[in-house]
Amino acid sequence: MKEMVRELLGCEHPVIQGAMGFVSNPELVAAVSEAGGFGQLATIFLESEEELREQIGRVRAITSRSFGANLFAKQPLSKAFAEVLAEEGVRTITFSGGSPKAFAPLLKELGLNFIVVTATVRGAVSAREQGAAAIVAEGSESGGVQGYRGSSTMVLVPQVVDAVDIPVIAAGGIFDGRSYRAALALGASGVQLGTRFIATKECIAHPNFKDAILKAEDTST
Ligand SMILES: Cc1cc2nc3c(=O)[nH]c(=O)nc-3n(C[C@H](O)[C@H](O)[C@H](O)COP(=O)(O)O)c2cc1C
């Protein structure tokens, strides 16, 4: 399954930089892909197709490696963005923020592999039925909103692994080699990290945001 994920993403390591509205800037995406992971643009706050094309161009100016983008269910331009991504040769995307049901036919028609981000076993099973190529199982430790009231990564990932026959990528609270290996021990075939990638020099986030992450203690979340 790990090999399947690498093939799906077209990268060396099954490490995805989770899309992050406002802060997964093209330079961060390119740096992650250049290092052998899978960088990912966010589209949730983009206002036009041109803006997405411009961001893709900025990634490609830095790296020729594979990268992806996230489509968000409630973003009104998501279908238009899917067409842009297909035209621009982006092969694999993540889909989050709700059921992919209304989008799956278009994504398949465009030839986009879609990985569904979900915080529940039910969401994972349904995504598999819609044709998802893989699942990101996002535990409640995750930055962002999806898993806030759900199960922890430790509890969610093995249950999703048991419920679907496609690769499962673990997200939520993963930040170094130890948590990467722990995710694999739970049955995941890869990991998606968000917060850890904010605290990098390539990320556009304000220095105060990065400092807050670096200074955070066990109960700071
Ligand atoms: C500031 C921020 C913005 C995010 N925005 C999105 C988004 O637009 N779409 C999405 O699918 N996930 C989003 N996420 C979730 C991340 O892609 C990733 O799954 C999550 O951060 C993993 O948990 P971690 O932060 O503990 O590593 C966001 C996370 C953060 C921290």
The ligand as an SDF file (V2000), in Angstrom:
LIG
                    3D

 31 33  0  0  0  0  0  0  0  0999 V2000
   -3.9530   26.7970    9.2180 C   0  0  0  0  0  0  0  0  0  0  0  0
   -4.5210   25.5120    8.6500 C   0  0  0  0  0  0  0  0  0  0  0  0
   -5.3370   25.5790    7.5210 C   0  0  0  0  0  0  0  0  0  0  0  0
   -5.8690   24.4020    6.9710 C   0  0  0  0  0  0  0  0  0  0  0  0
   -6.6410   24.4820    5.8270 N   0  0  0  0  0  0  0  0  0  0  0  0
   -7.0770   23.3390    5.2320 C   0  0  0  0  0  0  0  0  0  0  0  0
   -7.7580   23.3890    3.9620 C   0  0  0  0  0  0  0  0  0  0  0  0
   -7.9560   24.4370    3.3570 O   0  0  0  0  0  0  0  0  0  0  0  0
   -8.1990   22.2030    3.4460 N   0  0  0  0  0  0  0  0  0  0  0  0
   -7.9830   20.9970    4.0730 C   0  0  0  0  0  0  0  0  0  0  0  0
   -8.4020   19.9590    3.5490 O   0  0  0  0  0  0  0  0  0  0  0  0
   -7.3060   20.9280    5.2450 N   0  0  0  0  0  0  0  0  0  0  0  0
   -6.8470   22.0570    5.8230 C   0  0  0  0  0  0  0  0  0  0  0  0
   -6.1070   21.9700    7.0040 N   0  0  0  0  0  0  0  0  0  0  0  0
   -5.7650   20.6270    7.5490 C   0  0  0  0  0  0  0  0  0  0  0  0
   -4.3800   20.1600    7.0490 C   0  0  0  0  0  0  0  0  0  0  0  0
   -4.3710   19.9280    5.6580 O   0  0  0  0  0  0  0  0  0  0  0  0
   -3.9260   18.8490    7.7500 C   0  0  0  0  0  0  0  0  0  0  0  0
   -4.7860   17.7740    7.4690 O   0  0  0  0  0  0  0  0  0  0  0  0
   -3.8420   19.0170    9.2790 C   0  0  0  0  0  0  0  0  0  0  0  0
   -3.1960   20.2300    9.6000 O   0  0  0  0  0  0  0  0  0  0  0  0
   -3.0890   17.8410    9.8800 C   0  0  0  0  0  0  0  0  0  0  0  0
   -2.9730   17.9910   11.2670 O   0  0  0  0  0  0  0  0  0  0  0  0
   -1.6570   18.6490   11.9850 P   0  0  0  0  0  0  0  0  0  0  0  0
   -1.8360   20.1180   11.8580 O   0  0  0  0  0  0  0  0  0  0  0  0
   -1.7660   18.1580   13.3800 O   0  0  0  0  0  0  0  0  0  0  0  0
   -0.4520   18.1370   11.2590 O   0  0  0  0  0  0  0  0  0  0  0  0
   -5.5910   23.1470    7.5730 C   0  0  0  0  0  0  0  0  0  0  0  0
   -4.7580   23.1050    8.7000 C   0  0  0  0  0  0  0  0  0  0  0  0
   -4.2200   24.2510    9.2410 C   0  0  0  0  0  0  0  0  0  0  0  0
   -3.3180   24.1510   10.4240 C   0  0  0  0  0  0  0  0  0  0  0  0
  1  2  1  0
  2  3  1  0
  2 30  2  0
  3  4  2  0
  4  5  1  0
  4 28  1  0
  5  6  2  0
  6  7  1  0
  6 13  1  0
  7  8  2  0
  7  9  1  0
  9 10  1  0
 10 11  2  0
 10 12  1  0
 12 13  2  0
 13 14  1  0
 14 15  1  0
 14 28  1  0
 15 16  1  0
 16 17  1  0
 16 18  1  0
 18 19  1  0
 18 20  1  0
 20 21  1  0
 20 22  1  0
 22 23  1  0
 23 24  1  0
 24 25  2  0
 24 26  1  0
 24 27  1  0
 28 29  2  0
 29 30  1  0
 30 31  1  0
M  END
$$$$
